[in-house]
Structure formats: structure tokens, C-alpha cells
Amino acid sequence: DSGALAYFRNDGATFYFTGYLGSKEALLYHFFLAHYKVSLAYQEGLRITDPLPIDYLPRMPWRWLQDLLAPFYQFLKASFSVEYQPTRAQLKVEEVELHSTVTRHSFGRKTPVFRYRSRLAHGQITRFEIQDGRQTVYVEALPLVDQSTAAAAEIPQEA
């Protein structure tokens, strides 16, 4: 338990996060960034972009200077984008894959900070991938088990 908190809203058309408190090492931090703003209506190829507060990015060397100059000039910015990938079942949307990127904009250059892939199937996230430039982390959901089937599959007791 990391103690991290993420605040969100769901207006029926869009799910979006409004704040995050906690460690930037927590899995919730990456889930927050990967799904910062998501449309609840599937449309193949849909791309959503949104500015992101630089406070949500890992510490940057020039951050102190940006804080000082912020009222006059912004040379550090961040953005979020998500793209809905084509699904295997074109007529029935049973599986959706989202590719999202968090990008740092500094001194006119764009640098991806994190890349994410999320696979959603049958109303749940089944796979979540985090790429930070150094490593890739995969998180997979365990399949839900029907309790009546699970009880029947228990190891038989000795006689």
C-alpha cells in the first residue's frame, strides 16, 4: 500500500483525472498518467490530447527556473495524448487497446517521458504496459474466477 491517491471525474462521456497525490514510483501514478483523459465512447483512431501540469512529471533539472519565470514565460510544458487502436472484432467492440504518451516540451523540443499501452476487454483492464525509456514493465490482470468452479477445483482431502 503506497498511500497514493488519484482523484477523477466521470461525466458519462469522458473519464478524466483531476489530481494525484503520492509517490511517482507507485503503480497508481502510472495508471493516472496513462489514463489522464479517456473518452468512454469507442471510435477507432480517435486521438485525444491535453496539456498536463509539469508538477505531474518526474523532477527536471530546470524546474526551479521555470517556477521562477512562470508568470512571464513558460519554457517547460507537458502534454498527454491517447490514441484508440483498431480492435480485432470490428463489429462488436469487445477489446480496446489504448496507446498513450506523456511528453515533456522544453526549449522547443519534444521528449516522450512515458509511453503506455492498456488493453481493455469485457469491461476490465487486462494488460497495462509502462515504458520509461530505460525499461518496460508489464502488469496483467488475473482472470476472474467463478467461486462455484473454484470450490470444485480445490485439492481433494485425504480419506
Contacts in CASP RR format, 6 or more apart in sequence:
PFRMAT RR
TARGET T0000
AUTHOR 0000-0000-0000
METHOD contacts of the structure
MODEL  1
DSGALAYFRNDGATFYFTGYLGSKEALLYHFFLAHYKVSLAYQEGLRITD
PLPIDYLPRMPWRWLQDLLAPFYQFLKASFSVEYQPTRAQLKVEEVELHS
TVTRHSFGRKTPVFRYRSRLAHGQITRFEIQDGRQTVYVEALPLVDQSTA
AAAEIPQEA
2 22 0 8 1.000
2 23 0 8 1.000
2 25 0 8 1.000
2 26 0 8 1.000
2 27 0 8 1.000
2 28 0 8 1.000
3 22 0 8 1.000
3 23 0 8 1.000
3 26 0 8 1.000
4 20 0 8 1.000
4 21 0 8 1.000
4 22 0 8 1.000
4 23 0 8 1.000
4 26 0 8 1.000
4 28 0 8 1.000
4 29 0 8 1.000
5 20 0 8 1.000
5 21 0 8 1.000
5 22 0 8 1.000
5 28 0 8 1.000
6 17 0 8 1.000
6 19 0 8 1.000
6 20 0 8 1.000
6 21 0 8 1.000
6 28 0 8 1.000
6 31 0 8 1.000
6 32 0 8 1.000
7 17 0 8 1.000
7 18 0 8 1.000
7 19 0 8 1.000
7 20 0 8 1.000
8 15 0 8 1.000
8 16 0 8 1.000
8 17 0 8 1.000
8 18 0 8 1.000
8 19 0 8 1.000
9 15 0 8 1.000
9 16 0 8 1.000
9 18 0 8 1.000
10 40 0 8 1.000
12 40 0 8 1.000
13 39 0 8 1.000
13 40 0 8 1.000
13 41 0 8 1.000
14 37 0 8 1.000
14 38 0 8 1.000
14 39 0 8 1.000
14 40 0 8 1.000
15 35 0 8 1.000
15 37 0 8 1.000
15 38 0 8 1.000
15 40 0 8 1.000
16 36 0 8 1.000
16 37 0 8 1.000
16 38 0 8 1.000
17 32 0 8 1.000
17 35 0 8 1.000
17 36 0 8 1.000
17 37 0 8 1.000
19 32 0 8 1.000
20 28 0 8 1.000
20 29 0 8 1.000
20 32 0 8 1.000
20 56 0 8 1.000
22 28 0 8 1.000
22 29 0 8 1.000
23 29 0 8 1.000
24 58 0 8 1.000
27 139 0 8 1.000
30 114 0 8 1.000
30 116 0 8 1.000
30 128 0 8 1.000
30 130 0 8 1.000
31 128 0 8 1.000
32 56 0 8 1.000
33 52 0 8 1.000
33 56 0 8 1.000
33 80 0 8 1.000
33 100 0 8 1.000
33 102 0 8 1.000
33 114 0 8 1.000
33 116 0 8 1.000
34 82 0 8 1.000
34 98 0 8 1.000
34 100 0 8 1.000
34 114 0 8 1.000
34 116 0 8 1.000
34 118 0 8 1.000
34 128 0 8 1.000
34 130 0 8 1.000
35 82 0 8 1.000
35 98 0 8 1.000
35 100 0 8 1.000
35 118 0 8 1.000
36 50 0 8 1.000
36 52 0 8 1.000
36 80 0 8 1.000
36 82 0 8 1.000
36 100 0 8 1.000
36 102 0 8 1.000
37 48 0 8 1.000
37 50 0 8 1.000
37 80 0 8 1.000
37 82 0 8 1.000
38 48 0 8 1.000
38 82 0 8 1.000
38 98 0 8 1.000
39 46 0 8 1.000
39 48 0 8 1.000
39 84 0 8 1.000
42 84 0 8 1.000
42 87 0 8 1.000
42 93 0 8 1.000
42 96 0 8 1.000
43 84 0 8 1.000
44 84 0 8 1.000
44 85 0 8 1.000
44 86 0 8 1.000
44 87 0 8 1.000
45 83 0 8 1.000
45 84 0 8 1.000
45 85 0 8 1.000
45 86 0 8 1.000
46 83 0 8 1.000
46 84 0 8 1.000
47 81 0 8 1.000
47 82 0 8 1.000
47 83 0 8 1.000
47 84 0 8 1.000
48 81 0 8 1.000
48 82 0 8 1.000
48 83 0 8 1.000
49 79 0 8 1.000
49 80 0 8 1.000
49 81 0 8 1.000
50 79 0 8 1.000
50 80 0 8 1.000
50 81 0 8 1.000
51 77 0 8 1.000
51 78 0 8 1.000
51 79 0 8 1.000
51 80 0 8 1.000
52 78 0 8 1.000
52 79 0 8 1.000
52 80 0 8 1.000
52 102 0 8 1.000
53 78 0 8 1.000
54 60 0 8 1.000
54 63 0 8 1.000
54 66 0 8 1.000
54 76 0 8 1.000
54 77 0 8 1.000
54 78 0 8 1.000
54 104 0 8 1.000
56 78 0 8 1.000
56 102 0 8 1.000
57 78 0 8 1.000
57 102 0 8 1.000
57 104 0 8 1.000
57 113 0 8 1.000
58 113 0 8 1.000
60 66 0 8 1.000
60 76 0 8 1.000
60 104 0 8 1.000
60 106 0 8 1.000
62 75 0 8 1.000
62 76 0 8 1.000
62 106 0 8 1.000
63 76 0 8 1.000
66 74 0 8 1.000
66 75 0 8 1.000
66 76 0 8 1.000
69 75 0 8 1.000
75 106 0 8 1.000
75 107 0 8 1.000
75 108 0 8 1.000
76 104 0 8 1.000
76 105 0 8 1.000
76 106 0 8 1.000
77 104 0 8 1.000
77 105 0 8 1.000
77 106 0 8 1.000
78 102 0 8 1.000
78 103 0 8 1.000
78 104 0 8 1.000
78 105 0 8 1.000
78 113 0 8 1.000
79 102 0 8 1.000
79 103 0 8 1.000
79 105 0 8 1.000
80 100 0 8 1.000
80 101 0 8 1.000
80 102 0 8 1.000
80 103 0 8 1.000
81 100 0 8 1.000
81 101 0 8 1.000
81 103 0 8 1.000
82 98 0 8 1.000
82 99 0 8 1.000
82 100 0 8 1.000
82 101 0 8 1.000
83 98 0 8 1.000
83 99 0 8 1.000
83 100 0 8 1.000
84 96 0 8 1.000
84 97 0 8 1.000
84 98 0 8 1.000
85 96 0 8 1.000
85 97 0 8 1.000
85 98 0 8 1.000
85 99 0 8 1.000
87 93 0 8 1.000
87 94 0 8 1.000
87 95 0 8 1.000
87 96 0 8 1.000
87 97 0 8 1.000
88 95 0 8 1.000
89 95 0 8 1.000
94 121 0 8 1.000
94 122 0 8 1.000
95 119 0 8 1.000
95 120 0 8 1.000
95 121 0 8 1.000
96 119 0 8 1.000
96 120 0 8 1.000
96 121 0 8 1.000
97 117 0 8 1.000
97 118 0 8 1.000
97 119 0 8 1.000
97 120 0 8 1.000
98 116 0 8 1.000
98 117 0 8 1.000
98 118 0 8 1.000
98 120 0 8 1.000
99 115 0 8 1.000
99 116 0 8 1.000
99 117 0 8 1.000
100 115 0 8 1.000
100 116 0 8 1.000
100 117 0 8 1.000
100 118 0 8 1.000
101 112 0 8 1.000
101 114 0 8 1.000
101 115 0 8 1.000
101 116 0 8 1.000
102 112 0 8 1.000
102 113 0 8 1.000
102 114 0 8 1.000
102 116 0 8 1.000
103 110 0 8 1.000
103 111 0 8 1.000
103 112 0 8 1.000
103 113 0 8 1.000
104 110 0 8 1.000
104 111 0 8 1.000
104 112 0 8 1.000
104 113 0 8 1.000
105 111 0 8 1.000
112 133 0 8 1.000
113 132 0 8 1.000
114 130 0 8 1.000
114 131 0 8 1.000
114 132 0 8 1.000
115 131 0 8 1.000
116 128 0 8 1.000
116 129 0 8 1.000
116 130 0 8 1.000
116 131 0 8 1.000
117 127 0 8 1.000
117 128 0 8 1.000
117 129 0 8 1.000
118 125 0 8 1.000
118 127 0 8 1.000
118 128 0 8 1.000
118 129 0 8 1.000
119 125 0 8 1.000
119 126 0 8 1.000
119 127 0 8 1.000
119 128 0 8 1.000
120 126 0 8 1.000
124 141 0 8 1.000
124 144 0 8 1.000
125 141 0 8 1.000
126 140 0 8 1.000
126 141 0 8 1.000
127 138 0 8 1.000
127 139 0 8 1.000
127 140 0 8 1.000
127 141 0 8 1.000
128 138 0 8 1.000
128 139 0 8 1.000
128 140 0 8 1.000
129 136 0 8 1.000
129 137 0 8 1.000
129 138 0 8 1.000
129 139 0 8 1.000
130 136 0 8 1.000
130 137 0 8 1.000
130 138 0 8 1.000
130 139 0 8 1.000
END
